[in-house]
Amino acid sequence: MNAIANAIRTAKGDNFFTTDEQFAKFYDNLSRCDPVTDVAIAEIDGRIAGYGRAAWHDELDGTRIYEVIPFVDPTVAGQDVFTAMVGAIEARARAIAATHPAGSKLFETFGGDLAPERDSLLRAAGYEAVRFFYSMVRPSLDDLPDAPLPSGLEIREVLPEHIPLIWAADQEAFRDHWGYTPATDADYQQFLTNPVNDTSLWRIAWDGDEIAGQVRSYISAEENARHGRFRGYTESISVRRPWRRRGLARALIAASFPLLRARGMTEAALGVDTENTSGALRVYEGCGFRPVSRSATYRKPLD
C-alpha cells in the first residue's frame, strides 16, 4: 500500500515520500477508521493495484465530514479502477453515516493541479474544489534579515515534559483555521510516534510558562535520497492568538534555517492554505518561499 501511495505521488510530480515505517505508524493510530472494515484493496491479476480508506470527523460548526481517500496506481490501473474505488469508499462511508444522527454531512477527498485526470474524474463524480493549498519551497537557507524574536519571548530546548504542552498549544492555535477538527487520542499517538520527529530541530517560543508559537521542522533522509536533494521542512507553524501580528512566525522560521543548514540542508519547504485568515501565505512569501504546486480539497453532499 505504501509503495502505491509513493508511486502515485511520483506519477503526479509530488516529491513527498513516506517510508514503510512511517506508513505503518500512521495505520497503527488511525482516527475513526477501522482497517478491518473501512479499507478496500483493488487487485488486478493477483497484484495490488490500489487501496482506499473511509474515515470521518466533525468540524467545529457541526458538519460531519466523511473522508474518501483513494490511492490507485496509475501505471497498472486505469480510470475505471479509480472510479470504482471512489464508489466503494463512498458506499462504506454511507453505511457509517447511516449509523450517525441526522445533520449536515459531506464527502471529502483531495486532488490538485499535478493530476488533472484525477480531478476530472472527481468532478464527473459530483465533487467540487472548495479549498486550495500550495506546496512552497525556499531554494536557499540564507539568513532572513530583520527577523528578531519579539521582546519578552525566548526559544528553549525541548524537554520531554514539554511535549504535551507543545501539542496543546498547536491544537489551540489551529482552532480558527479552515477545516479544523478537534484531535483524538489516536491523533496524539500519531504525533508522538511520528518517525520524522526530531525535537532538536524544533523552535518553540515561550513567554514565561506559556508557549507562544512553534515551528516543528523535520528532515526526511529517504525522500532526499530518492530525489537527490537536501531539503528540510519548516512545518507545523503556529502562533497562539495573544502573540500574533508581532513577527513571531517569521522569527521562528528564520531561527530554523541554521539548524537545517547544520544538517547539510540547502533548501526548505512547507505547505499552506491559500486562504488562511491569519495571513500565513503572505508571511511565507515574505520569508522567501514560492509556490511550486497546488492541491485542492474536494467536497460534495452525502445524500
C-alpha angles and dihedrals in degrees: 000000000000091000089054092049090051092045090054092050091050092048092054095043096254110144095200111120133184127201122225088251093055091047093050093048090052093052091046089065108033115163117227092345127104111202090207093062107012104052124080126196125205118208130189115192091339094310121115106242100170149343139206138199134208120206137149142210140175126241121216093258090059097258110143113219120204109202118220106194113179125176115182121170105239092202094065105021133054134220093277091064091051092049091048091050092051089050093049094050091045089053091052091047091052090052090052092045090053088066093052128082120266118273144104108330128179137178114230132193139150140251140150150186093278092065107039093163090059091050091050091054091048092051089049087054090055101264124138129198108248103169137022132210134192130219104214133195133195105205094209139034096220114148118272112239117226098016105130123162109256115261115275096023129105138186114234135191111264112250126190092252090057094063098085090046092050091051093047093048091050092050092049093049093053097049093098095047122106114272095010114168123189108252123250129215087259090056090053091050090051088053092049096047101039104133093216093060111123111166091192086072095049121104110204119181117210132196102195105303093341125093108230101181146335149204115199104197123189141179125220105206092185093052092048092049091049093052099033097239143109106235130159124192121229096199142148089051112177139156122192116236101256091057101044126117092032101098095258097133090050091049093050092048090050090048089053096058097072090052092053092045090053088058091053098260120149102186141029133217139189143164128239142185103242091216097044106154094214091065096249094150091056091048093051093047088051088054091056101261117141130194116257100171141003129224130186142211112226125201141177134174118272104227 
